Every structure is written in C-alpha cells, then in structure tokens.
Amino acid sequence: MSESRGGRLRTRREVVRRHRRERQVVVFGLLIILIAALSVGAAAVYRGDAVGPFETEFVSPAGDFESDITLVCPPASTPPVDPAEVVVRVLNGTDTNGLAGAVESELSDRGYLTVGAANWSRGNLDGTVRILFGSDGIAEAYTLARNFTEVELMLDNREGPTVDVVVGGDYDAAVSLRSTFDDLLDPDLNLFTDDECLPWTQIDAVPAPAVLPNNPLAPEPSASPSADAEE
C-alpha cells in the first residue's frame, strides 16, 4: 500500500518514517521548551526572586512548633554571672528539717546573694536539685547550676532575675555539691550545656511560685516630685 503526494508515490515505510520524524520533532521541541522554563525558574530561585518548591516543606510555622525539650539554652558566649549578683532563695522539697537552711548557708559562703530559706509549697520533690527561674534569669540560673552535680533547670513565668533552688529527696551534700575547686566553677568558662535545649521563647513556662523572693538589687522607684516642689 502506498500514497501519492506531490505527484510521487510513497511506500508505506516512507510514510511511517515521515510520521516518526514528525513526532520526534514535536517531542524534542516540547523538551527544549520545558528545559528553558526550568532554567528560567532555577535562575529566579538562585537570585532570590522566587521561592523554591521544596523549601516550605522543611519549615514549621512558629505556632505549630512542638517539642518534648524543656531545657532553655544558655546565652551564647556568656561568662557566669558574679555570684554577688545572683539572688537566690532555697526551698526545702523534703521532710528533712533544716536542709534548705544548710544549702542556703553553703551558697552564701560561695558569694551568692541568698534571701532566705523556706519549705516548698508543692510537696516533696523527687530528684536532687531543681532551679526555677524566669526569662530574665537564665544566665543566673546556669551560673548557679554549676555548683551541683545533678540539677534540673526549669523555666517559670516569673519576672526579674531572681532564682529559686528547690532541694529534693536525693540531695546529699557530700556528692550533690561540687567542690569550689571544680573546673566547671572556673569564672572564665562560658555558660554551656551538653543537653538538647531551645530558646526560651520556644519553651512552655511553668507557673512560678505564688510568693517570689525579694530582689534587693532591684532599683527602688524614685518618688515623683510633689506639686509644692514644682512651684
């Protein structure tokens, strides 16, 4: 079987070859157009004029962020705070009388500004030591934590840099309190942690104690001038 075009008879094989060449031209033309479009898009992403199609898959919106991590990261490249500027209250989370007072006395001897000892109102504490602090007292909490061999740092919603130390049932002064000659108490060693942590803005703060320690370092509000003084 053959067909006639332009006065010339063509065999079936020639017709099939011609149709095949036409399909190849169409396919290659579409591929060239697609490659050109991808090249233009890639160049736009490279220049920052467009967002890549896979970028959003690896970013979690701030409101949807969830994590089991409860430890606040220490401030970067920050040395420990002068102990005289760390305001500490010690709370007894055990049934052992005088334990909070003994820990307060030890911290006072190490130069910390202690402001009293009391019983913890939330019952007995499992563990060794828990340090409670607000977002303004992160460096103070990490500075204080270096004195203990086992310690849990917990962010609460208090304002100001005051810190609470809660002593738990596993506390043993012989092993729970570091020697003052320990390398970790080097004042030139920046604050750090080897544990997983997050910025405080991504941590759910627990409720602070109903009564917070007084901060003797807080500036006293200045009295406003009276009407007579203005005259």
Backbone hydrogen bonds in HBPLUS format (Angstrom, degrees):
<---DONOR---> <-ACCEPTOR-->    atom                        ^
c    i                          cat <-CA-CA->   ^        H-A-AA   ^      H-
h    n   atom  resd res      DA  || num        DHA   H-A  angle D-A-AA Bond
n    s   type  num  typ     dist DA aas  dist angle  dist       angle   num
A0003-GLU N   A0010-ARG O   3.04 MM   7  5.44 148.0  2.15 144.8 152.7     1
A0010-ARG N   A0003-GLU O   2.77 MM   7  5.44 166.0  1.79 163.6 168.4     2
A0005-ARG N   A0008-ARG O   3.05 MM   3  5.50 162.4  2.08 145.8 146.9     3
A0008-ARG N   A0005-ARG O   3.22 MM   3  5.50 161.2  2.26 105.9 111.7     4
A0015-VAL N   A0011-THR O   3.13 MM   4  6.48 154.5  2.20 147.9 155.1     5
A0016-VAL N   A0012-ARG O   2.96 MM   4  6.23 162.9  1.99 153.5 157.3     6
A0017-ARG N   A0013-ARG O   2.98 MM   4  6.21 161.9  2.01 151.2 156.0     7
A0018-ARG N   A0014-GLU O   2.95 MM   4  6.14 156.7  2.00 145.6 152.1     8
A0019-HIS N   A0015-VAL O   2.97 MM   4  6.26 165.2  1.99 155.3 158.6     9
A0020-ARG N   A0016-VAL O   2.94 MM   4  6.13 151.8  2.02 146.9 155.3    10
A0021-ARG N   A0017-ARG O   2.90 MM   4  6.17 156.7  1.96 150.4 156.0    11
A0022-GLU N   A0018-ARG O   2.97 MM   4  6.26 153.7  2.04 149.2 156.8    12
A0023-ARG N   A0019-HIS O   3.02 MM   4  6.28 155.7  2.08 146.1 151.9    13
A0024-GLN N   A0020-ARG O   2.95 MM   4  6.22 155.3  2.01 147.0 154.1    14
A0025-VAL N   A0021-ARG O   2.94 MM   4  6.20 154.3  2.01 146.9 153.5    15
A0026-VAL N   A0022-GLU O   3.08 MM   4  6.36 158.5  2.12 146.1 151.5    16
A0027-VAL N   A0023-ARG O   2.88 MM   4  6.14 166.7  1.90 155.4 158.6    17
A0028-PHE N   A0024-GLN O   2.87 MM   4  5.98 173.4  1.87 154.2 156.4    18
A0029-GLY N   A0025-VAL O   2.93 MM   4  5.95 149.4  2.02 140.5 149.7    19
A0030-LEU N   A0026-VAL O   2.98 MM   4  6.25 155.7  2.04 149.5 155.4    20
A0031-LEU N   A0027-VAL O   2.95 MM   4  6.24 157.4  2.00 151.0 157.7    21
A0032-ILE N   A0028-PHE O   2.96 MM   4  6.15 157.3  2.01 146.7 152.2    22
A0033-ILE N   A0029-GLY O   3.07 MM   4  6.33 157.8  2.12 145.7 151.5    23
A0034-LEU N   A0030-LEU O   2.89 MM   4  6.15 158.9  1.93 150.7 156.5    24
A0035-ILE N   A0031-LEU O   2.88 MM   4  6.07 165.2  1.91 153.8 157.5    25
A0036-ALA N   A0032-ILE O   2.98 MM   4  6.11 157.0  2.03 145.4 152.0    26
A0037-ALA N   A0033-ILE O   2.98 MM   4  6.23 153.2  2.05 145.9 153.0    27
A0038-LEU N   A0034-LEU O   2.94 MM   4  6.22 160.5  1.98 153.6 158.5    28
A0039-SER N   A0035-ILE O   2.92 MM   4  6.08 152.7  1.99 146.2 153.9    29
A0040-VAL N   A0036-ALA O   3.06 MM   4  6.30 153.6  2.13 144.4 150.8    30
A0041-GLY N   A0037-ALA O   2.99 MM   4  6.26 160.3  2.03 148.4 153.8    31
A0042-ALA N   A0038-LEU O   2.84 MM   4  5.99 162.7  1.87 150.8 155.6    32
A0043-ALA N   A0039-SER O   3.01 MM   4  6.12 156.2  2.07 142.8 149.3    33
A0044-ALA N   A0040-VAL O   3.07 MM   4  6.32 150.0  2.16 143.2 151.1    34
A0045-VAL N   A0041-GLY O   3.00 MM   4  6.33 154.3  2.07 150.5 157.1    35
A0046-TYR N   A0042-ALA O   2.90 MM   4  6.10 160.0  1.94 149.8 155.7    36
A0047-ARG N   A0043-ALA O   2.98 MM   4  6.20 152.3  2.06 145.0 151.7    37
A0049-ASP N   A0044-ALA O   2.80 MM   5  5.03 134.1  2.02 162.3 159.5    38
A0048-GLY N   A0045-VAL O   3.05 MM   3  4.99 142.4  2.19  96.7 108.3    39
A0058-PHE N   A0055-GLU O   3.29 MM   3  6.00 159.8  2.33 119.0 123.4    40
A0064-ASP N   A0061-PRO O   2.92 MM   3  5.34 144.4  2.05 110.9 121.6    41
A0065-PHE N   A0062-ALA O   3.36 MM   3  5.36 165.9  2.38 103.7 107.7    42
A0198-LEU N   A0071-LEU O   2.99 MM 127  6.43 151.7  2.07 158.3 165.7    43
A0073-CYS N   A0198-LEU O   2.89 MM 125  5.31 153.0  1.96 134.3 136.4    44
A0191-LEU N   A0078-THR O   2.74 MM 113  5.80 167.2  1.76 169.2 164.6    45
A0085-GLU N   A0082-ASP O   2.74 MM   3  5.48 165.0  1.76 129.7 135.0    46
A0086-VAL N   A0083-PRO O   3.09 MM   3  5.13 168.7  2.10 110.0 112.3    47
A0113-LEU N   A0086-VAL O   3.14 MM  27  5.80 141.9  2.29 147.7 155.1    48
A0163-VAL N   A0087-VAL O   2.95 MM  76  6.13 155.5  2.01 161.4 169.5    49
A0088-VAL N   A0113-LEU O   2.95 MM  25  6.07 159.7  1.99 137.7 143.4    50
A0115-VAL N   A0088-VAL O   2.80 MM  27  6.01 151.2  1.88 159.6 161.5    51
A0089-ARG N   A0163-VAL O   3.00 MM  74  6.47 151.4  2.09 155.7 164.8    52
A0165-VAL N   A0089-ARG O   2.83 MM  76  6.20 163.2  1.85 163.0 168.3    53
A0090-VAL N   A0116-GLY O   3.14 MM  26  6.54 165.6  2.16 156.1 157.1    54
A0118-ALA N   A0090-VAL O   3.02 MM  28  6.57 148.7  2.12 153.3 163.1    55
A0091-LEU N   A0165-VAL O   2.69 MM  74  5.95 168.7  1.70 161.1 162.5    56
A0167-VAL N   A0091-LEU O   2.88 MM  76  6.25 164.9  1.91 173.2 173.6    57
A0092-ASN N   A0118-ALA O   2.76 MM  26  6.17 152.1  1.84 146.0 155.7    58
A0120-TRP N   A0092-ASN O   2.94 MM  28  5.32 168.9  1.95 131.1 127.4    59
A0093-GLY N   A0167-VAL O   2.81 MM  74  5.30 141.9  1.95 145.0 155.1    60
A0125-LEU N   A0093-GLY O   2.72 MM  32  4.90 155.9  1.78 141.2 141.0    61
A0102-ALA N   A0098-GLY O   3.06 MM   4  6.26 150.8  2.15 146.4 153.7    62
A0103-VAL N   A0099-LEU O   3.07 MM   4  6.38 160.2  2.11 153.5 158.1    63
A0104-GLU N   A0100-ALA O   2.87 MM   4  6.05 158.0  1.92 149.4 156.4    64
A0105-SER N   A0101-GLY O   2.95 MM   4  6.11 155.6  2.02 143.3 149.5    65
A0106-GLU N   A0102-ALA O   3.09 MM   4  6.34 154.7  2.15 143.7 150.0    66
A0107-LEU N   A0103-VAL O   2.97 MM   4  6.24 163.6  2.00 154.1 157.9    67
A0108-SER N   A0104-GLU O   2.88 MM   4  6.05 153.4  1.95 148.5 156.5    68
A0109-ASP N   A0105-SER O   2.97 MM   4  6.21 152.8  2.05 144.7 151.6    69
A0110-ARG N   A0106-GLU O   3.16 MM   4  6.47 129.7  2.43 135.6 148.7    70
A0110-ARG N   A0107-LEU O   3.07 MM   3  4.99 132.0  2.31  91.8 105.4    71
A0112-TYR N   A0107-LEU O   3.08 MM   5  5.62 157.8  2.13 154.2 147.2    72
A0111-GLY N   A0108-SER O   2.97 MM   3  5.18 160.0  2.01 109.7 113.8    73
A0169-GLY N   A0125-LEU O   3.00 MM  44  6.19 163.4  2.03 175.0 169.6    74
A0170-ASP N   A0127-GLY O   2.83 MM  43  5.19 161.6  1.86 149.5 144.1    75
A0168-GLY N   A0128-THR O   2.68 MM  40  4.64 170.4  1.69 143.0 140.5    76
A0152-GLU N   A0129-VAL O   2.85 MM  23  6.23 152.2  1.93 146.0 155.1    77
A0130-ARG N   A0166-VAL O   2.91 MM  36  5.05 159.1  1.95 146.2 152.9    78
A0166-VAL N   A0130-ARG O   2.73 MM  36  5.05 178.4  1.73 163.6 164.2    79
A0131-ILE N   A0152-GLU O   2.78 MM  21  6.14 164.3  1.81 165.2 169.0    80
A0154-MET N   A0131-ILE O   2.90 MM  23  6.06 166.4  1.92 173.6 169.2    81
A0132-LEU N   A0164-ASP O   2.85 MM  32  5.04 158.7  1.89 147.5 154.1    82
A0164-ASP N   A0132-LEU O   2.99 MM  32  5.04 168.6  2.00 147.7 151.5    83
A0133-PHE N   A0154-MET O   3.30 MM  21  6.66 147.8  2.41 156.5 160.4    84
A0156-ASP N   A0133-PHE O   2.76 MM  23  5.75 165.4  1.78 155.1 157.9    85
A0137-GLY N   A0134-GLY O   2.99 MM   3  5.35 160.5  2.03 112.8 119.2    86
A0141-ALA N   A0137-GLY O   2.89 MM   4  6.03 154.5  1.96 147.0 153.7    87
A0142-TYR N   A0138-ILE O   3.02 MM   4  6.29 164.5  2.04 155.2 158.6    88
A0143-THR N   A0139-ALA O   2.94 MM   4  6.06 152.5  2.02 144.0 152.1    89
A0144-LEU N   A0140-GLU O   3.00 MM   4  6.19 162.2  2.03 148.6 152.7    90
A0145-ALA N   A0141-ALA O   2.87 MM   4  6.01 152.5  1.94 147.3 155.7    91
A0147-ASN N   A0144-LEU O   3.10 MM   3  5.92 166.4  2.12 123.6 127.6    92
A0148-PHE N   A0145-ALA O   3.10 MM   3  5.73 168.2  2.12 120.6 124.2    93
A0178-ARG N   A0147-ASN O   2.71 MM  31  5.23 167.7  1.73 144.4 148.3    94
A0149-THR N   A0176-SER O   2.99 MM  27  5.14 155.1  2.05 124.3 131.5    95
A0206-VAL N   A0155-LEU O   3.00 MM  51  6.39 164.6  2.03 145.7 142.9    96
A0157-ASN N   A0206-VAL O   3.06 MM  49  6.28 132.3  2.29 164.1 171.0    97
A0171-TYR N   A0168-GLY O   3.15 MM   3  5.67 162.7  2.18 119.5 122.2    98
A0175-VAL N   A0172-ASP O   2.94 MM   3  5.69 144.3  2.07 123.3 131.7    99
A0176-SER N   A0172-ASP O   2.62 MM   4  5.28 161.9  1.65 172.2 169.4   100
A0182-ASP N   A0179-SER O   3.01 MM   3  5.31 166.3  2.03 115.6 117.7   101
A0185-LEU N   A0182-ASP O   3.00 MM   3  5.63 159.2  2.04 116.9 123.5   102
A0186-ASP N   A0183-ASP O   3.11 MM   3  5.47 152.5  2.19 117.4 117.6   103
A0189-LEU N   A0186-ASP O   3.05 MM   3  5.46 168.1  2.06 119.0 122.2   104
A0202-GLN N   A0199-PRO O   2.90 MM   3  5.65 164.6  1.92 124.6 129.7   105
A0203-ILE N   A0200-TRP O   3.20 MM   3  5.18 166.5  2.22 108.8 110.0   106
A0218-ALA N   A0215-ASN O   3.13 MM   3  5.56 163.8  2.16 113.7 118.8   107
A0230-GLU N   A0226-SER O   3.16 MM   4  6.50 150.5  2.25 146.1 153.8   108
A0231-GLU N   A0227-ALA O   3.18 MM   4  6.48 141.2  2.33 141.2 151.1   109
A0231-GLU N   A0228-ASP O   3.17 MM   3  5.17 125.5  2.48  92.7 106.5   110
